[in-house]
Amino acid sequence: YSQLAARTERSREYGDAATLWKAAAMLATNLENIEWAMHRKLFCVKMAQYSC
């Protein structure tokens, strides 16, 4: 999910990217990857709010 989330984020589809980052965080197996995915999710949520 993380590769798709990153590609979606680069396409500036922040709402979809946030959903994908959340899925990536839920499937991650170590704390560092979970934290990174949640950080990206929060960023995308914030950007999605500003994009409207």
Distance bins in CASP14 RR format, pairs under 12 A and 6 or more apart:
PFRMAT RR
TARGET T0000
AUTHOR 0000-0000-0000
RMODE 2
METHOD distances of the structure
MODEL  1
1 7 0 0 0 0 0 1 0 0 0 0 0
1 8 0 0 0 0 1 0 0 0 0 0 0
1 9 0 0 0 0 0 1 0 0 0 0 0
1 16 0 0 0 0 0 1 0 0 0 0 0
1 17 0 0 0 0 0 1 0 0 0 0 0
1 18 0 0 0 0 0 1 0 0 0 0 0
1 19 0 0 0 0 1 0 0 0 0 0 0
1 20 1 0 1 0 0 0 0 0 0 0 0
1 21 1 0 0 1 0 0 0 0 0 0 0
1 22 0 0 0 0 1 0 0 0 0 0 0
1 23 1 0 1 0 0 0 0 0 0 0 0
1 24 1 1 0 0 0 0 0 0 0 0 0
1 25 0 0 0 0 1 0 0 0 0 0 0
1 26 0 0 0 0 1 0 0 0 0 0 0
1 27 1 0 0 1 0 0 0 0 0 0 0
1 28 0 0 0 0 1 0 0 0 0 0 0
1 33 0 0 0 0 0 1 0 0 0 0 0
1 37 0 0 0 0 1 0 0 0 0 0 0
1 40 0 0 0 0 0 1 0 0 0 0 0
1 41 0 0 0 0 0 1 0 0 0 0 0
2 8 0 0 0 0 0 1 0 0 0 0 0
2 9 0 0 0 0 0 1 0 0 0 0 0
2 17 0 0 0 0 0 1 0 0 0 0 0
2 20 1 0 0 1 0 0 0 0 0 0 0
2 21 1 0 0 1 0 0 0 0 0 0 0
2 22 0 0 0 0 0 1 0 0 0 0 0
2 23 0 0 0 0 1 0 0 0 0 0 0
2 24 1 0 1 0 0 0 0 0 0 0 0
2 25 0 0 0 0 1 0 0 0 0 0 0
2 26 0 0 0 0 0 1 0 0 0 0 0
2 27 0 0 0 0 1 0 0 0 0 0 0
2 28 0 0 0 0 1 0 0 0 0 0 0
2 29 0 0 0 0 0 1 0 0 0 0 0
2 33 1 0 0 1 0 0 0 0 0 0 0
2 34 0 0 0 0 0 1 0 0 0 0 0
2 36 0 0 0 0 1 0 0 0 0 0 0
2 37 1 0 0 1 0 0 0 0 0 0 0
2 38 0 0 0 0 0 1 0 0 0 0 0
2 40 0 0 0 0 1 0 0 0 0 0 0
2 41 0 0 0 0 0 1 0 0 0 0 0
3 9 0 0 0 0 0 1 0 0 0 0 0
3 10 0 0 0 0 0 1 0 0 0 0 0
3 17 0 0 0 0 0 1 0 0 0 0 0
3 20 0 0 0 0 1 0 0 0 0 0 0
3 21 0 0 0 0 0 1 0 0 0 0 0
3 23 0 0 0 0 0 1 0 0 0 0 0
3 24 0 0 0 0 1 0 0 0 0 0 0
3 37 0 0 0 0 0 1 0 0 0 0 0
4 10 0 0 0 0 0 1 0 0 0 0 0
4 11 0 0 0 0 0 1 0 0 0 0 0
4 13 0 0 0 0 0 1 0 0 0 0 0
4 16 0 0 0 0 1 0 0 0 0 0 0
4 17 0 0 0 0 1 0 0 0 0 0 0
4 19 0 0 0 0 0 1 0 0 0 0 0
4 20 1 0 1 0 0 0 0 0 0 0 0
4 21 0 0 0 0 1 0 0 0 0 0 0
4 23 0 0 0 0 1 0 0 0 0 0 0
4 24 0 0 0 0 1 0 0 0 0 0 0
4 27 0 0 0 0 0 1 0 0 0 0 0
4 37 0 0 0 0 0 1 0 0 0 0 0
5 11 0 0 0 0 0 1 0 0 0 0 0
5 13 0 0 0 0 0 1 0 0 0 0 0
5 14 0 0 0 0 0 1 0 0 0 0 0
5 15 0 0 0 0 0 1 0 0 0 0 0
5 16 0 0 0 0 1 0 0 0 0 0 0
5 17 1 0 1 0 0 0 0 0 0 0 0
5 18 0 0 0 0 1 0 0 0 0 0 0
5 19 0 0 0 0 1 0 0 0 0 0 0
5 20 1 1 0 0 0 0 0 0 0 0 0
5 21 1 0 1 0 0 0 0 0 0 0 0
5 22 0 0 0 0 1 0 0 0 0 0 0
5 23 1 0 0 1 0 0 0 0 0 0 0
5 24 1 0 1 0 0 0 0 0 0 0 0
5 25 0 0 0 0 1 0 0 0 0 0 0
5 26 0 0 0 0 0 1 0 0 0 0 0
5 27 0 0 0 0 0 1 0 0 0 0 0
5 28 0 0 0 0 0 1 0 0 0 0 0
5 33 0 0 0 0 0 1 0 0 0 0 0
5 36 0 0 0 0 0 1 0 0 0 0 0
5 37 1 0 0 1 0 0 0 0 0 0 0
5 38 0 0 0 0 0 1 0 0 0 0 0
5 39 0 0 0 0 0 1 0 0 0 0 0
5 40 1 0 0 1 0 0 0 0 0 0 0
5 41 0 0 0 0 1 0 0 0 0 0 0
5 43 0 0 0 0 0 1 0 0 0 0 0
5 44 0 0 0 0 1 0 0 0 0 0 0
6 13 0 0 0 0 0 1 0 0 0 0 0
6 16 0 0 0 0 0 1 0 0 0 0 0
6 17 1 0 0 1 0 0 0 0 0 0 0
6 20 0 0 0 0 1 0 0 0 0 0 0
6 21 0 0 0 0 1 0 0 0 0 0 0
6 24 0 0 0 0 1 0 0 0 0 0 0
6 36 0 0 0 0 0 1 0 0 0 0 0
6 37 0 0 0 0 0 1 0 0 0 0 0
6 40 1 0 0 1 0 0 0 0 0 0 0
6 41 0 0 0 0 0 1 0 0 0 0 0
6 43 0 0 0 0 0 1 0 0 0 0 0
6 44 0 0 0 0 0 1 0 0 0 0 0
7 13 0 0 0 0 1 0 0 0 0 0 0
7 16 0 0 0 0 0 1 0 0 0 0 0
7 17 0 0 0 0 1 0 0 0 0 0 0
7 20 0 0 0 0 1 0 0 0 0 0 0
7 21 0 0 0 0 0 1 0 0 0 0 0
8 14 0 0 0 0 1 0 0 0 0 0 0
8 15 0 0 0 0 1 0 0 0 0 0 0
8 16 1 0 1 0 0 0 0 0 0 0 0
8 17 1 0 1 0 0 0 0 0 0 0 0
8 18 0 0 0 0 1 0 0 0 0 0 0
8 19 0 0 0 0 1 0 0 0 0 0 0
8 20 1 0 1 0 0 0 0 0 0 0 0
8 21 0 0 0 0 1 0 0 0 0 0 0
8 23 0 0 0 0 0 1 0 0 0 0 0
8 24 0 0 0 0 0 1 0 0 0 0 0
8 40 0 0 0 0 0 1 0 0 0 0 0
8 41 0 0 0 0 0 1 0 0 0 0 0
8 44 0 0 0 0 1 0 0 0 0 0 0
8 47 0 0 0 0 0 1 0 0 0 0 0
8 48 0 0 0 0 0 1 0 0 0 0 0
9 15 0 0 0 0 1 0 0 0 0 0 0
9 16 0 0 0 0 1 0 0 0 0 0 0
9 17 1 1 0 0 0 0 0 0 0 0 0
9 18 0 0 0 0 1 0 0 0 0 0 0
9 19 0 0 0 0 0 1 0 0 0 0 0
9 20 0 0 0 0 1 0 0 0 0 0 0
9 21 1 0 0 1 0 0 0 0 0 0 0
9 24 0 0 0 0 0 1 0 0 0 0 0
9 37 0 0 0 0 0 1 0 0 0 0 0
9 39 0 0 0 0 0 1 0 0 0 0 0
9 40 1 0 0 1 0 0 0 0 0 0 0
9 41 0 0 0 0 1 0 0 0 0 0 0
9 43 0 0 0 0 1 0 0 0 0 0 0
9 44 1 0 1 0 0 0 0 0 0 0 0
9 45 0 0 0 0 0 1 0 0 0 0 0
9 47 0 0 0 0 1 0 0 0 0 0 0
9 48 0 0 0 0 0 1 0 0 0 0 0
9 51 0 0 0 0 0 1 0 0 0 0 0
10 16 0 0 0 0 0 1 0 0 0 0 0
10 17 0 0 0 0 1 0 0 0 0 0 0
10 20 0 0 0 0 0 1 0 0 0 0 0
10 40 0 0 0 0 0 1 0 0 0 0 0
10 44 0 0 0 0 0 1 0 0 0 0 0
10 47 0 0 0 0 0 1 0 0 0 0 0
11 17 0 0 0 0 1 0 0 0 0 0 0
11 20 0 0 0 0 0 1 0 0 0 0 0
11 44 0 0 0 0 0 1 0 0 0 0 0
11 47 0 0 0 0 0 1 0 0 0 0 0
11 51 0 0 0 0 0 1 0 0 0 0 0
12 44 0 0 0 0 1 0 0 0 0 0 0
12 47 1 0 0 1 0 0 0 0 0 0 0
12 48 0 0 0 0 1 0 0 0 0 0 0
12 50 0 0 0 0 0 1 0 0 0 0 0
12 51 1 0 0 1 0 0 0 0 0 0 0
13 19 0 0 0 0 1 0 0 0 0 0 0
13 20 0 0 0 0 1 0 0 0 0 0 0
13 21 0 0 0 0 0 1 0 0 0 0 0
13 44 0 0 0 0 1 0 0 0 0 0 0
13 47 0 0 0 0 0 1 0 0 0 0 0
13 48 0 0 0 0 1 0 0 0 0 0 0
13 51 0 0 0 0 1 0 0 0 0 0 0
14 20 0 0 0 0 0 1 0 0 0 0 0
14 21 0 0 0 0 1 0 0 0 0 0 0
14 40 0 0 0 0 0 1 0 0 0 0 0
14 41 0 0 0 0 0 1 0 0 0 0 0
14 42 0 0 0 0 0 1 0 0 0 0 0
14 43 0 0 0 0 1 0 0 0 0 0 0
14 44 1 0 1 0 0 0 0 0 0 0 0
14 45 1 0 0 1 0 0 0 0 0 0 0
14 46 0 0 0 0 1 0 0 0 0 0 0
14 47 1 0 1 0 0 0 0 0 0 0 0
14 48 1 1 0 0 0 0 0 0 0 0 0
14 49 0 0 0 0 1 0 0 0 0 0 0
14 50 0 0 0 0 1 0 0 0 0 0 0
14 51 1 0 1 0 0 0 0 0 0 0 0
14 52 0 0 0 0 1 0 0 0 0 0 0
15 21 0 0 0 0 1 0 0 0 0 0 0
15 22 0 0 0 0 0 1 0 0 0 0 0
15 40 0 0 0 0 0 1 0 0 0 0 0
15 41 0 0 0 0 1 0 0 0 0 0 0
15 42 0 0 0 0 0 1 0 0 0 0 0
15 43 0 0 0 0 0 1 0 0 0 0 0
15 44 1 0 1 0 0 0 0 0 0 0 0
15 45 1 0 0 1 0 0 0 0 0 0 0
15 46 0 0 0 0 0 1 0 0 0 0 0
15 47 0 0 0 0 1 0 0 0 0 0 0
15 48 1 0 1 0 0 0 0 0 0 0 0
15 49 0 0 0 0 1 0 0 0 0 0 0
15 50 0 0 0 0 0 1 0 0 0 0 0
15 51 0 0 0 0 1 0 0 0 0 0 0
15 52 0 0 0 0 0 1 0 0 0 0 0
16 22 0 0 0 0 0 1 0 0 0 0 0
16 23 0 0 0 0 0 1 0 0 0 0 0
16 41 0 0 0 0 0 1 0 0 0 0 0
16 44 0 0 0 0 1 0 0 0 0 0 0
16 45 0 0 0 0 0 1 0 0 0 0 0
16 47 0 0 0 0 0 1 0 0 0 0 0
16 48 0 0 0 0 1 0 0 0 0 0 0
16 51 0 0 0 0 0 1 0 0 0 0 0
17 23 0 0 0 0 0 1 0 0 0 0 0
17 24 0 0 0 0 0 1 0 0 0 0 0
17 37 0 0 0 0 0 1 0 0 0 0 0
17 40 1 0 0 1 0 0 0 0 0 0 0
17 41 0 0 0 0 1 0 0 0 0 0 0
17 42 0 0 0 0 0 1 0 0 0 0 0
17 43 0 0 0 0 1 0 0 0 0 0 0
17 44 1 0 1 0 0 0 0 0 0 0 0
17 45 0 0 0 0 1 0 0 0 0 0 0
17 46 0 0 0 0 0 1 0 0 0 0 0
17 47 0 0 0 0 1 0 0 0 0 0 0
17 48 0 0 0 0 1 0 0 0 0 0 0
17 51 0 0 0 0 0 1 0 0 0 0 0
18 24 0 0 0 0 0 1 0 0 0 0 0
18 25 0 0 0 0 0 1 0 0 0 0 0
18 37 0 0 0 0 0 1 0 0 0 0 0
18 38 0 0 0 0 0 1 0 0 0 0 0
18 39 0 0 0 0 0 1 0 0 0 0 0
18 40 0 0 0 0 1 0 0 0 0 0 0
18 41 1 0 1 0 0 0 0 0 0 0 0
18 42 0 0 0 0 1 0 0 0 0 0 0
18 43 0 0 0 0 1 0 0 0 0 0 0
18 44 1 1 0 0 0 0 0 0 0 0 0
18 45 1 0 1 0 0 0 0 0 0 0 0
18 46 0 0 0 0 1 0 0 0 0 0 0
18 47 0 0 0 0 1 0 0 0 0 0 0
18 48 1 0 0 1 0 0 0 0 0 0 0
18 49 0 0 0 0 0 1 0 0 0 0 0
18 51 0 0 0 0 0 1 0 0 0 0 0
19 25 0 0 0 0 0 1 0 0 0 0 0
19 26 0 0 0 0 0 1 0 0 0 0 0
19 37 0 0 0 0 0 1 0 0 0 0 0
19 40 0 0 0 0 0 1 0 0 0 0 0
19 41 0 0 0 0 1 0 0 0 0 0 0
19 44 0 0 0 0 1 0 0 0 0 0 0
19 45 0 0 0 0 1 0 0 0 0 0 0
19 48 0 0 0 0 0 1 0 0 0 0 0
20 26 0 0 0 0 0 1 0 0 0 0 0
20 27 0 0 0 0 0 1 0 0 0 0 0
20 37 0 0 0 0 1 0 0 0 0 0 0
20 40 0 0 0 0 1 0 0 0 0 0 0
20 41 0 0 0 0 1 0 0 0 0 0 0
20 44 0 0 0 0 1 0 0 0 0 0 0
21 27 0 0 0 0 0 1 0 0 0 0 0
21 28 0 0 0 0 0 1 0 0 0 0 0
21 33 0 0 0 0 0 1 0 0 0 0 0
21 34 0 0 0 0 0 1 0 0 0 0 0
21 35 0 0 0 0 0 1 0 0 0 0 0
21 36 0 0 0 0 1 0 0 0 0 0 0
21 37 1 0 1 0 0 0 0 0 0 0 0
21 38 1 0 0 1 0 0 0 0 0 0 0
21 39 0 0 0 0 1 0 0 0 0 0 0
21 40 1 0 1 0 0 0 0 0 0 0 0
21 41 1 1 0 0 0 0 0 0 0 0 0
21 42 0 0 0 0 1 0 0 0 0 0 0
21 43 0 0 0 0 1 0 0 0 0 0 0
21 44 1 0 0 1 0 0 0 0 0 0 0
21 45 0 0 0 0 1 0 0 0 0 0 0
21 47 0 0 0 0 0 1 0 0 0 0 0
21 48 0 0 0 0 0 1 0 0 0 0 0
22 28 0 0 0 0 0 1 0 0 0 0 0
22 34 0 0 0 0 0 1 0 0 0 0 0
22 37 1 0 0 1 0 0 0 0 0 0 0
22 38 1 0 0 1 0 0 0 0 0 0 0
22 39 0 0 0 0 0 1 0 0 0 0 0
22 40 0 0 0 0 1 0 0 0 0 0 0
22 41 1 0 1 0 0 0 0 0 0 0 0
22 42 0 0 0 0 1 0 0 0 0 0 0
22 44 0 0 0 0 1 0 0 0 0 0 0
22 45 0 0 0 0 1 0 0 0 0 0 0
23 34 0 0 0 0 0 1 0 0 0 0 0
23 37 0 0 0 0 1 0 0 0 0 0 0
23 38 0 0 0 0 0 1 0 0 0 0 0
23 40 0 0 0 0 0 1 0 0 0 0 0
23 41 0 0 0 0 1 0 0 0 0 0 0
24 33 1 0 0 1 0 0 0 0 0 0 0
24 34 0 0 0 0 1 0 0 0 0 0 0
24 35 0 0 0 0 0 1 0 0 0 0 0
24 36 0 0 0 0 1 0 0 0 0 0 0
24 37 1 0 1 0 0 0 0 0 0 0 0
24 38 0 0 0 0 1 0 0 0 0 0 0
24 39 0 0 0 0 0 1 0 0 0 0 0
24 40 0 0 0 0 1 0 0 0 0 0 0
24 41 0 0 0 0 1 0 0 0 0 0 0
24 44 0 0 0 0 0 1 0 0 0 0 0
25 31 0 0 0 0 0 1 0 0 0 0 0
25 32 0 0 0 0 0 1 0 0 0 0 0
25 33 1 0 0 1 0 0 0 0 0 0 0
25 34 1 0 1 0 0 0 0 0 0 0 0
25 35 0 0 0 0 1 0 0 0 0 0 0
25 36 0 0 0 0 1 0 0 0 0 0 0
25 37 1 1 0 0 0 0 0 0 0 0 0
25 38 1 0 1 0 0 0 0 0 0 0 0
25 39 0 0 0 0 1 0 0 0 0 0 0
25 40 0 0 0 0 1 0 0 0 0 0 0
25 41 1 0 0 1 0 0 0 0 0 0 0
25 42 0 0 0 0 0 1 0 0 0 0 0
25 44 0 0 0 0 0 1 0 0 0 0 0
26 33 0 0 0 0 0 1 0 0 0 0 0
26 34 0 0 0 0 1 0 0 0 0 0 0
26 37 0 0 0 0 1 0 0 0 0 0 0
26 38 0 0 0 0 1 0 0 0 0 0 0
26 41 0 0 0 0 0 1 0 0 0 0 0
27 33 0 0 0 0 1 0 0 0 0 0 0
27 34 0 0 0 0 1 0 0 0 0 0 0
27 37 0 0 0 0 1 0 0 0 0 0 0
28 34 1 0 1 0 0 0 0 0 0 0 0
28 35 0 0 0 0 1 0 0 0 0 0 0
28 36 0 0 0 0 1 0 0 0 0 0 0
28 37 1 0 1 0 0 0 0 0 0 0 0
28 38 0 0 0 0 1 0 0 0 0 0 0
28 40 0 0 0 0 0 1 0 0 0 0 0
28 41 0 0 0 0 0 1 0 0 0 0 0
29 37 0 0 0 0 0 1 0 0 0 0 0
30 36 0 0 0 0 1 0 0 0 0 0 0
30 37 0 0 0 0 0 1 0 0 0 0 0
31 37 0 0 0 0 0 1 0 0 0 0 0
31 38 0 0 0 0 0 1 0 0 0 0 0
32 38 0 0 0 0 0 1 0 0 0 0 0
32 39 0 0 0 0 0 1 0 0 0 0 0
33 39 0 0 0 0 0 1 0 0 0 0 0
33 40 0 0 0 0 0 1 0 0 0 0 0
34 40 0 0 0 0 0 1 0 0 0 0 0
34 41 0 0 0 0 0 1 0 0 0 0 0
35 41 0 0 0 0 0 1 0 0 0 0 0
35 42 0 0 0 0 0 1 0 0 0 0 0
36 42 0 0 0 0 0 1 0 0 0 0 0
36 43 0 0 0 0 0 1 0 0 0 0 0
37 43 0 0 0 0 0 1 0 0 0 0 0
37 44 0 0 0 0 0 1 0 0 0 0 0
38 44 0 0 0 0 0 1 0 0 0 0 0
38 45 0 0 0 0 0 1 0 0 0 0 0
39 45 0 0 0 0 0 1 0 0 0 0 0
39 46 0 0 0 0 0 1 0 0 0 0 0
40 46 0 0 0 0 0 1 0 0 0 0 0
40 47 0 0 0 0 0 1 0 0 0 0 0
41 47 0 0 0 0 0 1 0 0 0 0 0
41 48 0 0 0 0 0 1 0 0 0 0 0
42 48 0 0 0 0 0 1 0 0 0 0 0
42 49 0 0 0 0 0 1 0 0 0 0 0
43 49 0 0 0 0 0 1 0 0 0 0 0
43 50 0 0 0 0 0 1 0 0 0 0 0
44 50 0 0 0 0 0 1 0 0 0 0 0
44 51 0 0 0 0 1 0 0 0 0 0 0
45 51 0 0 0 0 0 1 0 0 0 0 0
45 52 0 0 0 0 0 1 0 0 0 0 0
46 52 0 0 0 0 0 1 0 0 0 0 0
END
